[in-house]
C-alpha cells in the first residue's frame, strides 16, 4: 500500500474531521519527570506499546510492539519549554530523544536546537492524549499506520478523530 491508501485504511474507522479545539481538554498537563511511563493507543490497546527496535545497528527505530517489561517501552517526559516535553527512554537515556528526522519518527541524539524533539502533550475530552510536535504544529499528530499487516509503524499524520492518535499514558 502507498501512504495515501494506508492513511485512508487507518481512518476508515472514524470520520475525517480535523482535530479542533472542541476536543481539547487541556494543554497544561504535568507529569512526574522522575517517573517512567508506558504509551499505548486507543486503537491497539494495552497489548501494544511505543517501543524502540533493538536492531543491533542504530537501535533508534520507533514502533508499536508487544507490551512487556522492556526499557525501550519505559518513557520519561521532561518539560523543556512552555508546554513542550522531551521524550526519552530508560534504555537509551537522556542522550537520545523522540525526534522527527526527514519525516520519520526515530530516536535521535538529544538537541535543544531540534524542534522535532519538542512534543506537546494535550489531554483530550475522551481522557486520551494527543502528541504533536513543535516542528509540525497541531496539524499533525503521532499516529500508528494501519497497513493491514503489523499495524505498528509510527508516523505523523493529519490530526483528526482517529484512535491511532489517541494515546494512553500509564505511569510504570
C-alpha positions as CSV (number, residue, x, y, z in Angstrom):
1,X,0.0,0.0,0.0
2,X,1.2,3.5,-0.6
3,X,0.9,6.2,2.1
4,X,-2.5,7.5,0.9
5,X,-4.0,4.1,0.8
6,X,-2.6,3.3,4.3
7,X,-3.9,6.6,5.7
8,X,-7.3,6.0,4.2
9,X,-7.5,2.5,5.5
10,X,-6.5,3.5,9.0
11,X,-9.0,6.3,9.1
12,X,-12.0,4.3,7.8
13,X,-13.0,3.5,11.4
14,X,-13.8,7.1,12.2
15,X,-14.9,10.3,10.5
16,X,-12.4,12.5,8.8
17,X,-12.9,15.6,11.0
18,X,-9.7,17.5,11.6
19,X,-8.9,17.8,15.3
20,X,-10.3,21.0,16.6
21,X,-10.4,22.9,19.8
22,X,-13.7,21.2,20.8
23,X,-11.8,18.0,21.6
24,X,-9.1,19.7,23.7
25,X,-9.5,19.3,27.5
26,X,-6.1,20.9,28.5
27,X,-2.7,21.6,27.2
28,X,-1.5,22.3,30.7
29,X,-0.6,18.8,31.9
30,X,2.1,17.9,34.4
31,X,3.9,14.7,34.6
32,X,6.3,13.4,37.2
33,X,9.7,14.0,35.5
34,X,11.3,11.3,37.6
35,X,8.9,8.6,36.6
36,X,8.7,6.4,33.6
37,X,5.5,5.9,31.5
38,X,4.1,3.4,29.1
39,X,2.5,4.8,25.9
40,X,-0.3,2.8,24.3
41,X,-3.1,3.8,21.8
42,X,-6.8,3.5,22.0
43,X,-6.7,1.6,18.7
44,X,-4.2,-1.1,19.7
45,X,-5.0,-1.1,23.5
46,X,-2.7,-2.0,26.3
47,X,-1.2,-5.0,24.5
48,X,1.0,-2.8,22.2
49,X,3.3,-0.1,23.5
50,X,5.5,2.6,21.9
51,X,9.0,0.9,21.8
52,X,12.4,1.2,20.3
53,X,13.5,-1.6,18.0
54,X,16.7,-3.3,19.1
55,X,18.1,-4.0,15.7
56,X,21.8,-4.2,16.7
57,X,22.6,-1.3,14.3
58,X,21.3,2.2,15.3
59,X,18.7,1.0,17.8
60,X,16.6,4.1,17.0
61,X,13.6,2.9,15.1
62,X,10.3,3.7,16.8
63,X,7.5,1.1,16.6
64,X,4.5,-0.2,18.4
65,X,5.4,-3.6,19.9
66,X,4.0,-6.3,22.2
67,X,3.8,-4.8,25.7
68,X,6.4,-6.1,28.1
69,X,8.8,-5.0,30.8
70,X,11.3,-3.6,28.3
71,X,13.4,-0.5,28.9
72,X,12.6,0.7,25.4
73,X,9.0,0.9,26.4
74,X,9.7,3.0,29.5
75,X,9.4,6.6,28.5
76,X,10.4,9.7,30.5
77,X,8.8,13.0,29.7
78,X,10.6,16.1,30.8
79,X,9.2,19.6,30.5
80,X,11.7,21.6,28.5
81,X,9.8,24.7,27.3
82,X,6.4,26.2,27.9
83,X,4.1,23.2,27.3
84,X,6.7,21.1,25.4
85,X,8.2,17.9,26.6
86,X,11.3,15.9,25.6
87,X,10.6,12.1,25.4
88,X,13.5,9.7,26.2
89,X,13.6,6.0,27.1
90,X,15.1,4.2,30.0
91,X,17.1,2.1,27.6
92,X,18.8,4.9,25.7
93,X,18.7,7.5,28.5
94,X,18.8,11.3,28.1
95,X,21.3,11.1,25.2
96,X,18.6,10.2,22.7
97,X,15.1,11.7,22.3
98,X,12.0,11.0,20.3
99,X,12.6,13.0,17.1
100,X,11.3,13.8,13.6
101,X,14.1,13.4,11.0
102,X,13.2,13.6,7.3
103,X,9.5,12.9,8.2
104,X,10.4,9.8,10.1
105,X,9.9,9.2,13.8
106,X,13.1,8.0,15.4
107,X,15.2,8.2,18.5
108,X,18.0,10.7,17.7
109,X,20.7,12.5,19.6
110,X,19.2,15.0,22.1
111,X,19.5,18.6,21.0
112,X,17.9,21.8,22.3
113,X,18.0,23.2,18.8
114,X,15.8,20.5,17.2
115,X,12.1,21.5,17.2
116,X,11.4,17.9,16.1
117,X,12.2,16.9,19.7
118,X,9.7,19.3,21.3
119,X,6.4,17.4,22.0
120,X,3.2,18.9,23.1
121,X,1.0,16.5,25.1
122,X,-2.6,17.5,25.0
123,X,-5.3,16.0,27.2
124,X,-8.4,15.4,25.2
125,X,-12.0,15.2,26.4
126,X,-12.0,11.4,25.9
127,X,-9.3,11.1,28.5
128,X,-6.6,10.2,26.0
129,X,-3.7,12.3,24.9
130,X,-2.6,13.8,21.6
131,X,1.2,14.1,20.8
132,X,2.1,16.9,18.5
133,X,5.5,18.3,17.6
134,X,6.7,21.9,17.6
135,X,8.2,21.3,14.2
136,X,4.9,20.3,12.6
137,X,2.3,22.1,14.8
138,X,-1.1,20.8,15.9
139,X,-2.0,19.9,12.3
140,X,-0.1,16.6,12.6
141,X,-0.2,14.1,15.4
142,X,1.8,11.0,16.4
143,X,-0.1,8.1,14.8
144,X,0.0,4.4,14.0
145,X,-0.4,3.3,10.4
146,X,-2.9,0.6,9.7
147,X,-1.1,-1.3,7.0
148,X,-3.2,-4.4,7.4
149,X,0.0,-6.4,8.3
150,X,1.8,-5.4,11.5
151,X,-0.1,-2.2,12.2
152,X,3.0,-1.0,14.2
153,X,4.6,1.8,12.1
154,X,4.7,5.1,13.9
155,X,4.2,8.3,11.9
156,X,3.0,11.9,12.0
157,X,-0.4,12.1,10.3
158,X,-3.0,14.8,9.8
159,X,-4.6,15.4,13.2
160,X,-8.1,14.0,13.5
161,X,-10.5,11.9,15.5
162,X,-8.5,8.7,15.0
163,X,-7.9,6.0,17.6
164,X,-4.3,5.6,16.5
165,X,-3.7,9.2,17.6
166,X,-5.4,8.8,21.0
167,X,-2.6,7.8,23.4
168,X,-2.9,6.5,26.9
169,X,-0.1,7.5,29.3
170,X,0.4,5.0,32.2
171,X,2.9,5.5,35.0
172,X,5.1,2.4,35.5
